[in-house]
Amino acid sequence: KTVTPPVSPGAIPILGHTHRFTGLQGIWNTLEQISKFTLENGGISILKICEYKVYGTTLGLNAEDQTLIDKDYAHAFELLSFLYYERAMKPWLHLPFFFNRSSLKRRQDKLTETVRNILNPCRVYMFLDNTKRRLEIKMNAYNSDESNDKFKPVLNHLLYLADEQNAFSDTEIREHLNTFVIASYDTSTVTFTLLLMMIGWHKDVQDRVYNEIQEVLNHEDRDFTKSDLPKLVYLEAVIKETLRLYPTIPYIARQVNKDLKLGKYTLPSGSTCAISLHGIHRHPMWGPDADQFKPDRWLDPARLPNHPNAFVAFGVGKRYCIGRQYSMMVMKTTIGHIVRQYHVHSDLSKLKFQYEVVLQPIKGHRITFTKR
Ligand code: HEM
């Protein structure tokens, strides 16, 4: 489904997280390009931007390259995530006996196969200029100066380690790439959408974000540098508060490997345990205003719960999100660029979600930009 809202003069409609994979083509490296494209076409999908970031950083693909993993790969992932949710909602399918005989299992196997075949390292090799040549050129450029800041896609690292140190098989490379893509694109998209919704609705918050950015950049028209990002303290508080109220992954799961006593209950060894991150973030330890959006709480340690796992939007323990730091940088930079140039508008009262593996805004997530 491609949803294209009407363009009203002076306003730039951005489709929040509309139906994924809208079929729009194009890459937007800068907001100028985004807004130009938006105005010409009536709307863009935030997902498309995040998708580009993910494919770019994971695989090093540019605009032309992306055709390799366009609709089939993306669509298969989307459906897989939905099937996972469908199984979770049907307790009888939790039992392997029923699940293995179900049409859901057959669909899952087929989609898994699609994903496997598309992101086959051999095909990625071929795609990167038909041979490894381009990859080698890239790697030489990177290796010649370790201290430079040049961007290295994950794929380059993996292939390099595989070739030079025999560290990974093709299958392992493929599985790692899949993990990166699936763990990063939808989470980033939804978080980005929610952030825009929050600052679009809370004008006072948006003004403070804007003022902080102007101060950190010294009112100069320049890009952010690495050293600017830690200074965006209020913006970080806004990001955390958004993720606290709406953890993009509302539940995580763990396998219980020995009987675990919790109060008067025992979780038996071998069972799978779902942990509600949403529940932890709304727990009374956050105070009577746990349900309210108050970024200021992050600026005063005395207002935060005295528990190391009170904020778990990026998970907890050994399987904690490895993209956390990166995500914070991306969110700060992207929101920073948008707020510098645009007023953001949204209507939070109409926002509706659906629980899937990643929380899905399904209604009321229209975001509008007007030029400052
Ligand atoms: C705002 C964006 C993101 C959120 C909210 C998020 C959240 C999470 C959560 C809740 C987990 C599960 C941790 C657990 O089970 O305890 C996770 C795992 C993971 N995330 Fe993220 N994530 C985000 C972005 C990213 C990005 C951009 C990447 C890649 C660069 C990434 C890579 C991963 C990987 C590889 C795992 C699996 C780690 C493991 O099982 O050891 N994530 N993430």
Boltz pocket constraint, residues with backbone or C-beta under 6 A from the ligand:
constraints:
  - pocket:
      binder: B
      contacts: [[A, 179], [A, 180], [A, 183], [A, 184], [A, 185], [A, 187], [A, 188], [A, 191], [A, 248], [A, 249], [A, 252], [A, 253], [A, 312], [A, 313], [A, 314], [A, 315], [A, 316], [A, 317], [A, 318], [A, 319], [A, 320], [A, 321], [A, 322], [A, 323], [A, 324], [A, 326], [A, 327]]
      max_distance: 6.0
